[in-house]
Amino acid sequence: MFVGAVLIGVGVGFLSGAFGKGGSALATPLLHLVGVAPIVAIASPLPATIPSSLVASRAYARTNNIDHRVVRVGLTIGLPATIVGALLTRWVPGAPLVIFTDIVILAFGVRILLTQRAPVDVDDTSVAYDTRATAARVLAVVGIVGFVSGLLGNSGGFLLAPLFISVLGMPVHRAFGTSLMLASVLAVPGTLVHWWLGHIDWALTFAFGFAAVPAAVAGAHVAIRAKDRSLTLAYGVGLSTLAGGLLALSH
């Protein structure tokens, strides 16, 4: 099981750094497939997403691909919403949450492919992206994601990135960088609540995190050098394929 956690950590860490995700949403169904109990598979990868998201976000920060205003506004609602969602896992069974995670990932992957268009360049000052996105939209996005991520035992990156693209109109690289920065903080209260509830296998967490952190850095550097349109297409295809396969295997 621990060898499987390390291998999953490498793959998930790379994808999380490349696509602005904390990584726990992808790790949950994969760990469940290698024999980890559902609620443990949900909660145990979460602490490892804190360092992996932070180190990957630094690569995006160096290229000015983090919207710090969205991070500041989002945290005011995201942190309490994450705590509420995580507390509810005390009464919600783990197995349905694993399947729900797969379905949500698949839905976003398909949506990205259906709405895929040539994204704009973050360095182009003539772009339509509103860097002063209304606080209401930011609060709505991060509040919903915070609650769902607490309930599903992840840091929210798998939802934040596509919503930043579709709702706030962020260019893809900036959406990924901002998502990683937010995810690294939102994972903290979720980790504390799941730890208190006894859902975390720390040996599994360290095995997963040991591989995920360096892989996330590598993934971020690859993504930053990629073209926006190619990166968006790869993101949609990757999410759809992985989630579809996991749903098929779970039946």
C-alpha positions as CSV (number, residue, x, y, z in Angstrom):
1,M,0.0,0.0,0.0
2,F,2.8,2.4,0.9
3,V,4.6,1.7,-2.4
4,G,1.4,2.5,-4.2
5,A,1.1,5.8,-2.2
6,V,4.6,6.8,-3.3
7,L,3.8,6.1,-7.0
8,I,0.5,7.9,-6.7
9,G,2.3,10.8,-5.1
10,V,4.7,11.1,-8.0
11,G,1.9,11.2,-10.6
12,V,-0.5,13.3,-8.6
13,G,2.2,15.7,-7.5
14,F,3.3,16.3,-11.1
15,L,-0.3,16.9,-12.3
16,S,-1.2,19.1,-9.3
17,G,1.8,21.4,-10.0
18,A,1.1,21.5,-13.7
19,F,-2.7,22.1,-13.4
20,G,-3.0,24.3,-10.3
21,K,-4.4,21.6,-8.0
22,G,-3.6,20.6,-4.5
23,G,-3.7,17.0,-5.6
24,S,-5.8,15.4,-2.9
25,A,-8.9,15.2,-5.1
26,L,-7.0,13.0,-7.6
27,A,-5.2,11.0,-4.8
28,T,-8.4,10.0,-3.0
29,P,-9.9,7.7,-5.7
30,L,-6.5,6.3,-6.6
31,L,-5.6,5.4,-3.0
32,H,-9.0,3.8,-2.6
33,L,-8.2,1.6,-5.6
34,V,-5.0,0.3,-3.9
35,G,-6.9,-0.7,-0.8
36,V,-7.1,2.3,1.4
37,A,-10.3,2.8,3.4
38,P,-12.6,5.5,1.9
39,I,-12.4,8.1,4.6
40,V,-8.7,7.5,5.1
41,A,-8.2,7.9,1.3
42,I,-10.1,11.1,1.5
43,A,-8.2,12.7,4.4
44,S,-4.7,11.3,4.4
45,P,-3.4,13.1,1.2
46,L,-4.7,16.4,2.4
47,P,-1.8,17.4,4.8
48,A,0.8,16.7,2.0
49,T,-1.0,19.1,-0.3
50,I,0.1,22.0,1.9
51,P,3.9,21.9,1.1
52,S,3.3,20.6,-2.5
53,S,1.0,23.4,-3.3
54,L,3.2,26.1,-1.7
55,V,6.4,25.1,-3.5
56,A,4.6,24.7,-6.8
57,S,2.9,28.2,-6.4
58,R,6.3,29.8,-6.0
59,A,7.1,28.9,-9.6
60,Y,4.0,30.6,-10.7
61,A,4.7,33.6,-8.5
62,R,8.0,34.2,-10.1
63,T,6.2,34.7,-13.5
64,N,3.5,37.0,-12.0
65,N,0.8,34.4,-12.3
66,I,-0.9,34.7,-8.9
67,D,-3.8,37.1,-8.3
68,H,-3.1,38.1,-4.7
69,R,-6.3,40.1,-4.4
70,V,-8.4,37.0,-5.2
71,V,-6.4,35.1,-2.7
72,R,-6.9,37.7,0.1
73,V,-10.7,38.1,-0.6
74,G,-11.2,34.3,-1.0
75,L,-9.6,33.3,2.3
76,T,-12.2,35.4,4.3
77,I,-14.9,33.0,3.3
78,G,-12.9,29.9,2.2
79,L,-11.4,29.1,5.6
80,P,-14.6,28.9,7.6
81,A,-16.5,27.2,4.8
82,T,-13.7,24.5,4.7
83,I,-14.1,23.9,8.4
84,V,-17.9,23.4,8.2
85,G,-17.5,21.0,5.3
86,A,-14.8,19.0,7.0
87,L,-16.9,18.7,10.2
88,L,-19.8,17.2,8.2
89,T,-17.7,14.2,7.2
90,R,-18.3,13.0,10.8
91,W,-21.8,12.0,9.7
92,V,-21.3,11.5,5.9
93,P,-20.0,8.0,4.8
94,G,-16.7,8.0,2.9
95,A,-17.5,5.7,-0.1
96,P,-20.2,8.1,-1.6
97,L,-17.7,11.0,-1.2
98,V,-15.1,9.1,-3.3
99,I,-17.6,8.5,-6.1
100,F,-18.8,12.1,-5.9
101,T,-15.2,13.3,-6.2
102,D,-14.9,11.3,-9.5
103,I,-18.1,12.7,-10.9
104,V,-17.2,16.3,-10.1
105,I,-13.8,15.9,-11.7
106,L,-15.3,14.3,-14.8
107,A,-17.9,17.1,-15.1
108,F,-15.3,19.8,-15.0
109,G,-13.0,18.1,-17.5
110,V,-15.9,17.7,-20.0
111,R,-17.0,21.3,-19.4
112,I,-13.5,22.6,-20.1
113,L,-13.3,20.6,-23.4
114,L,-16.8,21.8,-24.5
115,T,-16.0,25.5,-23.8
116,Q,-12.4,25.4,-24.7
117,R,-11.2,28.4,-26.7
118,A,-8.0,30.2,-27.2
119,P,-7.1,31.7,-23.8
120,V,-5.5,35.1,-23.6
121,D,-1.9,35.8,-22.6
122,V,-1.5,37.1,-19.1
123,D,1.2,39.5,-20.2
124,D,-1.1,41.2,-22.8
125,T,-2.4,44.5,-21.4
126,S,-5.3,44.5,-23.8
127,V,-6.9,41.4,-22.5
128,A,-10.5,41.3,-21.3
129,Y,-9.6,39.6,-17.9
130,D,-10.9,41.8,-15.1
131,T,-8.2,41.9,-12.5
132,R,-10.7,43.7,-10.2
133,A,-13.2,40.9,-10.3
134,T,-16.1,41.7,-8.0
135,A,-15.7,40.6,-4.4
136,A,-19.1,38.9,-4.6
137,R,-18.0,36.6,-7.4
138,V,-14.8,35.7,-5.6
139,L,-16.6,35.1,-2.3
140,A,-19.2,32.9,-4.1
141,V,-16.6,30.8,-5.9
142,V,-14.3,30.3,-2.9
143,G,-17.1,29.9,-0.4
144,I,-18.7,27.0,-2.4
145,V,-15.3,25.4,-3.1
146,G,-14.2,25.7,0.5
147,F,-17.3,23.9,1.7
148,V,-17.1,21.1,-0.9
149,S,-13.3,20.7,-0.4
150,G,-13.8,20.3,3.4
151,L,-16.5,17.7,2.8
152,L,-14.4,15.8,0.2
153,G,-11.2,16.1,2.2
154,N,-9.2,18.1,-0.4
155,S,-7.7,21.5,-0.8
156,G,-10.1,22.7,-3.5
157,G,-7.6,23.2,-6.3
158,F,-9.5,20.8,-8.6
159,L,-12.5,23.1,-8.4
160,L,-10.8,26.5,-8.0
161,A,-8.8,26.5,-11.2
162,P,-11.7,25.7,-13.7
163,L,-14.0,28.2,-11.8
164,F,-11.4,30.9,-12.0
165,I,-11.2,30.4,-15.7
166,S,-15.0,30.2,-16.3
167,V,-16.4,32.6,-13.7
168,L,-13.6,35.2,-13.3
169,G,-12.2,34.9,-16.8
170,M,-8.7,34.3,-15.6
171,P,-6.0,33.3,-18.1
172,V,-5.1,29.6,-17.6
173,H,-1.6,30.1,-16.1
174,R,-2.9,32.7,-13.6
175,A,-5.8,30.5,-12.7
176,F,-3.5,27.7,-11.9
177,G,-1.1,29.8,-9.8
178,T,-3.8,31.5,-7.8
179,S,-5.5,28.1,-7.3
180,L,-2.3,26.6,-5.9
181,M,-1.8,29.5,-3.5
182,L,-5.3,29.4,-2.2
183,A,-5.3,25.6,-2.0
184,S,-2.2,25.6,0.2
185,V,-4.0,27.7,2.8
186,L,-7.5,26.0,2.6
187,A,-5.8,22.6,3.2
188,V,-4.8,23.7,6.7
189,P,-8.2,23.9,8.5
190,G,-9.4,20.7,6.7
191,T,-6.3,18.9,7.8
192,L,-6.8,20.0,11.5
193,V,-10.4,18.9,11.5
194,H,-9.8,15.5,9.8
195,W,-6.9,14.9,12.2
196,W,-9.2,15.7,15.2
197,L,-11.7,13.2,13.8
198,G,-9.1,10.5,13.4
199,H,-9.3,10.2,9.6
200,I,-5.6,10.7,8.8
201,D,-3.1,7.8,8.5
202,W,0.1,9.8,8.9
203,A,2.4,7.1,7.6
204,L,0.4,7.1,4.4
205,T,0.5,10.9,4.3
206,F,4.3,11.0,4.6
207,A,4.8,8.4,1.9
208,F,2.5,10.3,-0.5
209,G,4.0,13.7,0.4
210,F,7.6,12.5,0.1
211,A,7.0,11.9,-3.6
212,A,4.4,14.6,-4.3
213,V,6.4,17.7,-3.3
214,P,9.3,17.4,-5.8
215,A,7.0,16.2,-8.5
216,A,4.7,19.2,-8.0
217,V,7.6,21.6,-8.6
218,A,8.5,19.7,-11.8
219,G,4.9,19.9,-13.0
220,A,4.7,23.6,-12.3
221,H,7.9,24.4,-14.4
222,V,6.6,22.3,-17.3
223,A,3.2,24.1,-17.3
224,I,4.7,27.6,-17.1
225,R,6.6,26.9,-20.4
226,A,3.5,25.5,-22.1
227,K,1.2,27.5,-24.5
228,D,-2.1,28.5,-22.9
229,R,-4.3,26.8,-25.4
230,S,-2.3,23.5,-25.3
231,L,-2.3,23.6,-21.5
232,T,-6.1,24.1,-21.3
233,L,-6.7,21.3,-23.7
234,A,-4.4,18.9,-21.8
235,Y,-6.1,19.9,-18.6
236,G,-9.6,19.0,-19.9
237,V,-8.5,15.8,-21.5
238,G,-6.6,14.7,-18.4
239,L,-9.4,15.4,-16.0
240,S,-12.0,13.7,-18.2
241,T,-9.9,10.6,-18.9
242,L,-8.8,10.0,-15.3
243,A,-12.2,10.6,-13.7
244,G,-14.0,8.4,-16.4
245,G,-11.5,5.6,-15.8
246,L,-11.9,5.7,-12.0
247,L,-15.7,5.7,-12.2
248,A,-15.6,2.7,-14.5
249,L,-13.2,0.8,-12.2
250,S,-15.3,1.6,-9.1
251,H,-18.3,-0.3,-10.6
